[in-house]
Amino acid sequence: MFSGVSIVDFDFEELLKKYDYNFQKGDLVKGIVCGFDSQGVLVDIGAKTTAVIPTYEAVDKGENVEEKYQKGQEGEFLIIREEGEDGKFILSKKKVDFAYAWKDLEKAKESDETILGTVINSVKGGVIVEVAGIRGFIPSSQLRLKETEIEQGAKIELKILTLDAQQNNFILSNKKVYEDTAEETRKNIFSQIEQGQVVKGEVVRITDFGAFVDIGGVDGLLPLSQLSWKWIDHPTDILHVGDIIDVEVILVDHDKQRVSLSLKNLEPDPWIEAEKNIKEGDKIQGTVTRIKYFGAFIEVYPGVEALLPHNEVVEYQNENKSILQVGDKIDTYIIKFNPADRRIALSINELGSVEIENPESTEI
């Protein structure tokens, strides 16, 4: 026997020491799931009585608590109400998961990580998505596809633009994922590509001044002048979107990240062959390819144009009482041939004049 203290008193004091705690609302506590009742999940957090996670704080709508939680399962919980008249603390698991989800999203934003989101629905001006239980918004300007082309429930890759848990502000971008990927691809390509390389590409866009060819993540420009040795009025004369072609890299601008391409460089230079087969004084039948105010261009050899001056065109038309047109066949004489400068002067007379007013090179 202990002096002045019964064994019963001693046991009760030791029991109180065991539950010497100071839990408050807002505390994050560890606990063990020990059962279920009509209110929700029962959790032992080391208090005098088991704490309760109400069903609405334990699972999302449609979920079953006994499927999501198992007896003996350990976890962290947030105290959302201190001991009431029943002596029980009220806990939340969803708020803890929500807080950790925000932390994970903050890390993802800091590291510019690509995350996966589930499309909830389309709204005016964008799309609502859910990421780790948190709903965010993708503005239309940050979507790679139109809202109407994205199905509800679809998984899409995203990057975080803004994130503020206090203001519940969560803005994402789908387009940035592809822009960043494309930028990385461009850097890799520009580190490997060199002038003179022959590469395979796909025609992705055609304009009046040329075509853009995707050569593996970079769109290179194939100018109109580099399409063919022959005169081409428009790129669609020989190319179509979707065509797969071989092209030569003729210029790489690393600073501006631009690539210029050539299709005609992969064909034999017709001027080299023309030099072997044409000489001054030769009479040659050619085809009119272009008519300018200063004269007419005549194809005198496949891929080689020569100039018939305006005064010679007028003389020809007066003699033949007809207007010279593109596509007409005409007999001319080679008056001057300068293969180095890629220029040929023509005349309809064997001893024609070589005085040429030509502001435009005959080189294609």
C-alpha positions in Angstrom: 0.0 0.0 0.0 1.2 3.5 -0.8 0.9 6.1 1.9 -2.2 8.3 1.3 -2.8 7.0 -2.2 -4.9 4.0 -3.2 -3.9 1.7 -6.0 -7.0 2.8 -7.8 -5.9 6.5 -7.6 -2.5 5.6 -8.9 -3.8 3.7 -12.0 -6.1 6.6 -12.9 -3.3 9.2 -12.7 -1.1 7.0 -15.0 -3.9 6.7 -17.4 -4.4 10.5 -17.6 -0.6 10.9 -18.3 -1.0 8.5 -21.2 -3.6 10.9 -22.8 -1.8 14.1 -22.0 -2.4 15.9 -25.3 -3.2 19.4 -26.4 -4.9 18.9 -29.8 -6.5 22.0 -31.3 -8.6 22.8 -34.4 -6.3 23.1 -37.4 -3.7 20.6 -36.1 -2.4 18.0 -38.4 -2.3 14.7 -36.5 -1.4 11.1 -37.3 -3.9 8.3 -36.6 -4.9 4.7 -37.4 -8.3 3.7 -38.8 -10.0 1.5 -36.3 -13.5 1.1 -37.6 -16.6 2.6 -39.2 -20.0 3.8 -38.0 -23.0 5.6 -39.3 -21.1 8.9 -39.2 -18.1 7.8 -41.2 -14.6 6.5 -40.3 -13.3 6.0 -36.8 -9.7 7.0 -36.2 -7.4 6.5 -33.1 -5.4 9.7 -32.8 -4.3 9.1 -29.2 -7.1 11.0 -27.6 -9.4 9.7 -24.8 -12.0 8.7 -27.5 -11.8 7.8 -31.1 -12.0 10.6 -33.5 -14.4 10.6 -36.5 -14.0 11.5 -40.2 -17.5 12.3 -41.4 -18.2 10.6 -44.7 -18.2 13.9 -46.6 -14.7 14.6 -45.3 -13.5 11.1 -46.0 -14.6 10.4 -49.6 -15.8 12.1 -52.7 -19.4 11.8 -53.9 -20.1 8.2 -55.1 -17.1 6.6 -53.3 -17.5 4.0 -50.5 -15.6 4.7 -47.2 -15.1 1.0 -46.6 -13.6 0.5 -50.0 -11.2 3.5 -49.7 -10.2 2.9 -46.0 -9.0 -0.3 -44.3 -8.7 -1.0 -40.6 -5.2 -0.5 -39.4 -4.5 2.0 -42.2 -2.3 4.8 -41.0 -2.6 8.4 -42.2 -2.5 12.1 -41.5 -5.7 14.0 -40.7 -6.7 17.6 -40.0 -8.7 18.5 -36.9 -11.7 20.5 -38.1 -13.6 20.5 -34.8 -12.2 20.1 -31.3 -13.7 17.8 -28.7 -17.4 18.3 -28.5 -19.9 17.2 -25.9 -19.4 13.6 -27.0 -15.7 14.0 -26.4 -14.8 13.3 -30.0 -12.6 15.2 -32.4 -13.9 15.7 -35.9 -11.3 15.1 -38.7 -10.9 15.6 -42.4 -8.9 13.5 -44.8 -10.0 15.3 -47.9 -8.6 18.7 -46.7 -5.2 17.0 -46.0 -5.1 15.4 -49.5 -6.2 18.8 -50.9 -3.3 20.6 -49.1 -0.7 18.0 -50.3 -2.1 18.2 -53.8 -1.5 22.0 -53.9 2.1 21.4 -52.6 2.7 18.9 -55.4 1.3 21.4 -57.9 3.6 24.1 -56.6 6.5 21.8 -57.1 5.3 21.0 -60.6 5.0 24.7 -61.5 8.5 25.4 -60.1 10.1 22.7 -62.1 7.9 23.5 -65.2 6.7 19.9 -65.1 4.1 18.5 -67.5 1.1 17.2 -65.6 -2.0 15.2 -66.6 -5.5 16.6 -66.2 -9.0 15.3 -66.8 -11.5 17.3 -68.8 -14.6 18.1 -66.7 -16.5 20.2 -69.2 -16.2 23.1 -71.7 -17.3 26.5 -70.6 -17.4 29.9 -72.2 -13.8 30.9 -72.9 -12.1 27.7 -72.1 -12.2 24.2 -70.4 -12.5 23.1 -66.8 -10.1 20.3 -65.8 -9.3 18.4 -62.7 -5.7 17.7 -61.5 -5.2 15.6 -58.3 -8.6 16.5 -57.1 -8.2 20.3 -57.8 -10.2 22.0 -60.5 -8.4 24.4 -62.8 -9.1 26.4 -65.9 -7.6 26.3 -69.4 -8.3 29.5 -71.4 -9.2 29.0 -75.1 -6.0 30.8 -76.0 -4.0 28.1 -74.2 -5.7 25.2 -75.9 -4.1 23.4 -78.8 -7.5 22.2 -80.0 -10.9 23.9 -80.0 -13.1 23.4 -76.9 -15.6 21.5 -79.0 -12.9 19.1 -80.1 -12.0 18.0 -76.5 -14.2 15.3 -75.0 -15.4 15.2 -71.4 -13.3 12.8 -69.4 -10.3 13.1 -71.8 -6.8 13.1 -70.3 -4.7 16.0 -71.6 -1.1 17.1 -70.9 -0.8 20.5 -69.2 1.6 23.0 -67.8 0.8 25.4 -65.0 0.6 29.1 -65.8 -0.6 30.5 -62.4 -1.2 28.9 -59.1 -2.5 30.6 -55.9 -4.1 28.4 -53.2 -5.2 31.4 -51.2 -7.2 32.8 -54.1 -8.1 29.3 -55.4 -6.6 30.4 -58.7 -5.4 27.6 -60.9 -4.7 28.4 -64.6 -3.2 25.9 -67.0 -2.0 25.6 -70.6 -2.3 22.8 -73.0 -0.6 24.7 -75.9 2.6 25.4 -73.8 3.3 21.7 -73.6 3.7 21.4 -77.3 5.4 24.8 -77.7 8.1 23.8 -75.2 8.4 20.3 -76.8 8.8 22.0 -80.2 11.3 24.4 -78.8 13.4 21.6 -77.4 13.1 19.7 -80.7 14.3 22.9 -82.6 17.3 23.2 -80.4 18.3 19.6 -81.0 17.8 19.9 -84.7 19.8 23.1 -84.9 22.6 21.5 -83.0 22.9 18.8 -85.7 21.9 20.4 -89.0 24.6 21.7 -91.3 24.7 23.6 -94.6 24.9 21.1 -97.5 23.0 18.3 -95.8 20.3 16.6 -97.8 17.3 15.9 -95.6 13.8 14.5 -96.0 10.8 16.7 -95.2 7.1 17.2 -95.5 5.5 20.1 -97.3 3.3 21.7 -94.6 2.4 25.1 -96.0 2.5 26.8 -99.4 2.7 30.5 -100.1 3.2 32.7 -103.1 6.9 33.1 -102.3 7.7 29.4 -101.6 6.9 26.4 -99.5 7.5 25.5 -95.8 8.9 22.1 -95.3 8.9 20.3 -91.9 12.4 18.6 -91.6 11.8 16.9 -88.3 10.4 19.6 -86.0 11.7 22.7 -87.8 9.9 24.3 -90.7 12.5 25.3 -93.3 11.7 27.8 -96.2 11.9 26.5 -99.7 11.9 29.7 -101.7 10.2 29.9 -105.1 13.6 30.5 -106.7 15.0 27.2 -105.3 12.1 25.0 -106.5 13.4 24.3 -110.0 15.9 25.3 -112.6 12.9 25.9 -114.8 10.7 29.0 -114.4 7.9 28.3 -111.9 4.9 30.7 -111.6 3.7 29.3 -108.3 4.9 26.5 -105.9 1.6 24.7 -106.5 2.8 24.0 -110.0 5.0 21.3 -108.7 4.3 20.9 -104.9 1.3 20.0 -102.7 0.8 20.1 -99.0 1.7 16.6 -97.6 4.3 15.8 -100.3 7.4 14.1 -98.9 10.5 15.5 -100.6 14.3 15.5 -100.3 15.8 19.0 -100.0 19.3 20.4 -99.5 20.0 22.7 -96.6 21.5 25.9 -98.1 21.5 28.2 -95.1 21.3 27.8 -91.3 20.8 30.9 -89.2 21.3 29.8 -85.6 20.6 33.2 -84.1 17.2 33.5 -85.8 16.7 29.8 -85.9 15.8 29.7 -89.6 16.7 27.2 -92.3 16.6 27.8 -96.0 16.2 24.8 -98.4 16.7 24.0 -102.1 15.0 21.5 -104.3 16.7 22.4 -107.5 20.2 21.8 -106.1 19.5 18.1 -106.1 19.1 18.2 -109.9 22.0 18.7 -112.4 22.8 22.3 -113.1 21.4 22.8 -116.7 23.8 25.7 -117.3 26.7 23.3 -117.2 25.2 21.1 -119.9 24.1 24.2 -121.9 27.7 25.4 -122.0 28.6 22.1 -123.6 25.9 22.3 -126.2 25.4 26.0 -127.0 27.7 28.6 -128.5 27.4 32.1 -129.8 26.0 32.2 -133.4 23.8 29.1 -133.0 20.3 29.2 -134.3 18.0 27.6 -131.7 14.2 27.1 -131.4 13.0 28.0 -128.0 9.8 28.4 -126.0 8.5 31.7 -124.6 8.3 31.4 -120.8 7.8 35.0 -119.6 7.1 38.3 -121.2 8.4 41.5 -119.5 8.3 45.2 -120.5 12.0 44.9 -121.5 11.7 41.7 -123.5 10.7 38.1 -123.6 12.4 35.1 -121.8 12.9 32.1 -124.0 13.8 28.6 -122.8 16.6 27.7 -125.2 17.8 24.6 -123.3 15.9 22.6 -120.6 16.1 24.8 -117.5 18.0 27.6 -119.3 16.3 30.9 -120.2 17.7 33.6 -122.5 16.5 37.1 -123.1 15.0 38.4 -126.4 15.1 42.2 -126.0 12.0 44.3 -126.4 13.0 45.8 -129.8 13.5 42.3 -131.1 10.1 41.2 -129.8 8.5 44.2 -131.5 10.3 43.4 -134.8 9.2 39.8 -134.6 5.6 40.7 -134.0 5.6 43.2 -136.9 7.1 40.7 -139.3 4.7 37.9 -138.2 1.7 40.2 -137.7 1.0 38.4 -134.3 1.5 39.1 -130.6 4.2 36.9 -129.0 2.7 34.9 -126.1 3.9 32.5 -123.4 4.2 29.0 -124.8 4.9 30.1 -128.4 7.8 28.5 -130.2 10.3 30.9 -131.8 13.5 30.6 -133.8 16.3 32.8 -132.4 20.1 33.3 -132.7 22.5 33.1 -129.7 24.2 36.6 -129.9 26.0 36.6 -126.6 26.5 33.6 -124.1 28.1 34.2 -120.7 27.8 30.9 -118.7 29.7 32.4 -115.8 27.0 35.0 -115.2 24.3 32.7 -116.5 23.2 35.2 -119.2 22.3 34.6 -122.8 21.3 37.3 -125.2 19.1 36.5 -128.3 18.1 38.0 -131.6 15.7 37.0 -134.3 18.4 38.1 -136.7 21.7 36.2 -137.2 23.7 39.4 -136.8 21.4 41.0 -134.2 22.3 43.7 -131.7 23.8 42.7 -128.3 22.7 46.0 -126.6 20.3 44.7 -123.9 18.3 46.8 -121.4 17.8 44.1 -118.9 17.2 45.0 -115.2 16.5 41.3 -114.4 19.0 38.4 -114.4 18.1 35.4 -116.6 19.3 33.2 -113.8 16.5 31.1 -112.2 
